[in-house]
Amino acid sequence: MMGPLGARRGLEWLLGLYFLSHIPITLLVDLQAVLPRDLYPVELRNLRQWYTEEFKDPLLQNPPVWFKSFLFCELVFQLPFFPVATYAFFKGGCRWIRTPAIIYSVQTMTTLIPILSTFLLEDFSKASCFRGQGPKTFHERLFLISVYMPYFLIPLILLLFMLQNPYYKSEEKRKKK
């Protein structure tokens, strides 16, 4: 039987793995849409091309300006946070991560709303910015949504964890001078 401490540590490890895995995904795939092409070897460009064709991801295949702005935020704000969060959650019990984790989770979930809405509602055959590329069937749309959904659900879990867990919720009392 797992007590509250064991459950907290288990979730901290899950969050540590999430942030650790996010570093190479961001650096090697996502940021190809905003950084100069020459920074990436042909193998990584081919990986991105394979992914966009296989998963019919029009946002990474032909990124509109609004999506590039999300990726720029990922580069400037989220990427520096990933190793910090990885450290905090693997170490465990780092109360100082609460506020940055809340900010990260809210910002990430907010960006996922237009992304998921685009996948669900956009008529890719008519949207000129996507050049007819994107999921054509409802099954393809759901498949693509399932790739992005963890990046909404894990930040939601993180937000609830930071707001509801008594360990992170309680403030340390500071000594008065």
C-alpha positions as CSV (number, residue, x, y, z in Angstrom):
1,M,0.0,0.0,0.0
2,M,1.3,3.4,-1.0
3,G,0.9,6.3,1.5
4,P,0.7,10.0,0.7
5,L,4.5,10.4,0.6
6,G,4.9,7.4,-1.8
7,A,2.1,8.8,-4.1
8,R,3.7,12.2,-4.1
9,R,7.1,10.8,-5.0
10,G,5.6,8.6,-7.7
11,L,4.0,11.6,-9.3
12,E,7.2,13.7,-8.9
13,W,9.1,10.9,-10.8
14,L,6.5,10.9,-13.6
15,L,6.8,14.7,-13.9
16,G,10.6,14.4,-13.8
17,L,10.4,12.0,-16.7
18,Y,7.9,14.2,-18.6
19,F,10.2,17.2,-18.4
20,L,13.4,15.2,-19.2
21,S,11.7,13.7,-22.3
22,H,10.5,17.1,-23.4
23,I,14.1,18.4,-23.7
24,P,15.1,16.3,-26.8
25,I,11.7,16.6,-28.4
26,T,11.8,20.3,-28.2
27,L,15.4,20.7,-29.3
28,L,15.4,18.1,-32.0
29,V,11.9,18.3,-33.5
30,D,9.7,21.2,-32.4
31,L,12.3,24.0,-32.8
32,Q,13.1,23.0,-36.4
33,A,10.1,25.2,-37.3
34,V,11.6,28.4,-35.9
35,L,15.4,27.9,-36.0
36,P,17.6,28.0,-39.1
37,R,17.5,24.8,-41.1
38,D,21.3,24.6,-41.2
39,L,21.4,23.9,-37.5
40,Y,19.9,20.4,-38.0
41,P,21.5,17.5,-39.7
42,V,19.6,15.9,-42.6
43,E,18.7,12.9,-40.4
44,L,16.8,15.1,-38.0
45,R,15.1,17.0,-40.8
46,N,14.1,13.6,-42.3
47,L,12.7,12.6,-38.8
48,R,10.5,15.7,-38.7
49,Q,9.4,15.2,-42.3
50,W,8.5,11.5,-41.6
51,Y,6.6,12.6,-38.5
52,T,4.6,15.3,-40.3
53,E,3.7,13.0,-43.1
54,E,2.9,9.9,-40.9
55,F,0.9,11.8,-38.3
56,K,-0.5,14.4,-40.8
57,D,0.6,17.2,-38.6
58,P,0.0,20.4,-40.6
59,L,1.3,22.7,-37.8
60,L,4.8,21.3,-37.9
61,Q,4.7,20.6,-41.7
62,N,3.7,24.2,-42.6
63,P,3.7,26.2,-39.4
64,P,1.5,29.3,-39.4
65,V,2.8,32.4,-37.7
66,W,0.6,31.9,-34.6
67,F,2.0,28.4,-34.1
68,K,5.6,29.7,-34.6
69,S,4.9,32.2,-31.8
70,F,4.0,29.3,-29.5
71,L,7.3,27.5,-30.5
72,F,9.2,30.7,-29.8
73,C,7.7,30.8,-26.3
74,E,8.7,27.1,-26.0
75,L,12.3,28.1,-26.9
76,V,12.6,31.2,-24.7
77,F,10.5,30.3,-21.6
78,Q,9.8,26.5,-21.5
79,L,13.1,25.0,-22.7
80,P,15.1,26.7,-19.9
81,F,12.5,25.5,-17.4
82,F,12.7,21.8,-18.4
83,P,16.0,21.0,-16.8
84,V,15.1,23.0,-13.7
85,A,11.8,21.1,-13.4
86,T,13.5,17.8,-14.1
87,Y,15.9,18.4,-11.3
88,A,13.2,19.5,-8.9
89,F,10.9,16.6,-9.5
90,F,13.6,13.9,-9.5
91,K,15.1,15.4,-6.3
92,G,11.6,15.7,-4.8
93,G,10.2,17.9,-2.2
94,C,11.3,21.1,-3.8
95,R,8.6,23.5,-2.7
96,W,10.2,26.4,-4.7
97,I,9.0,24.7,-8.0
98,R,5.3,25.3,-7.1
99,T,5.0,28.8,-8.7
100,P,7.1,28.1,-11.8
101,A,5.2,24.8,-12.3
102,I,1.8,26.6,-12.1
103,I,2.9,29.2,-14.6
104,Y,4.3,26.5,-17.0
105,S,1.2,24.4,-16.7
106,V,-1.3,27.2,-17.3
107,Q,0.8,28.6,-20.2
108,T,1.1,25.2,-21.9
109,M,-2.6,24.3,-21.5
110,T,-3.5,27.7,-22.9
111,T,-1.4,27.1,-26.1
112,L,-2.9,23.6,-26.5
113,I,-6.5,24.9,-26.8
114,P,-6.1,26.5,-30.2
115,I,-3.8,23.7,-31.4
116,L,-6.4,21.0,-30.5
117,S,-9.2,23.1,-31.8
118,T,-7.4,23.5,-35.1
119,F,-7.0,19.7,-35.4
120,L,-10.6,19.1,-34.5
121,L,-12.4,21.8,-36.4
122,E,-10.2,23.2,-39.2
123,D,-11.2,22.3,-42.8
124,F,-7.7,21.6,-44.1
125,S,-8.9,21.1,-47.7
126,K,-9.9,24.8,-47.7
127,A,-7.5,26.5,-45.4
128,S,-5.0,28.1,-47.7
129,C,-2.3,28.4,-45.0
130,F,-2.1,24.6,-44.7
131,R,-2.0,24.0,-48.5
132,G,-4.4,21.1,-48.2
133,Q,-2.1,19.3,-45.8
134,G,-3.5,17.8,-42.6
135,P,-5.8,15.1,-41.4
136,K,-8.5,14.2,-43.8
137,T,-10.6,11.8,-41.8
138,F,-12.0,12.0,-38.3
139,H,-9.8,9.0,-37.3
140,E,-6.7,10.9,-38.5
141,R,-7.8,13.9,-36.5
142,L,-8.2,11.9,-33.4
143,F,-4.9,10.2,-33.9
144,L,-3.1,13.5,-34.2
145,I,-5.0,14.9,-31.2
146,S,-3.8,11.8,-29.2
147,V,-0.2,12.8,-30.0
148,Y,-0.7,16.3,-28.5
149,M,-3.1,15.4,-25.7
150,P,-0.4,14.4,-23.2
151,Y,1.0,17.9,-23.4
152,F,-2.4,19.2,-22.2
153,L,-3.2,16.4,-19.7
154,I,0.2,16.2,-17.9
155,P,0.3,20.0,-17.3
156,L,-3.3,19.7,-16.0
157,I,-2.2,17.0,-13.6
158,L,0.8,19.2,-12.6
159,L,-1.5,22.2,-12.0
160,L,-3.8,20.2,-9.8
161,F,-0.9,18.6,-8.0
162,M,0.6,22.0,-7.2
163,L,-2.7,23.4,-6.1
164,Q,-4.1,20.5,-4.2
165,N,-1.2,18.5,-2.7
166,P,-0.9,19.5,1.0
167,Y,2.9,19.4,0.8
168,Y,3.1,21.9,-2.0
169,K,0.0,23.9,-0.9
170,S,1.3,24.7,2.6
171,E,3.5,27.7,3.0
172,E,6.6,27.5,5.1
173,K,6.4,29.9,8.0
174,R,9.1,32.5,7.8
175,K,10.9,33.7,10.9
176,K,10.2,37.3,11.7
177,K,13.2,39.4,12.5
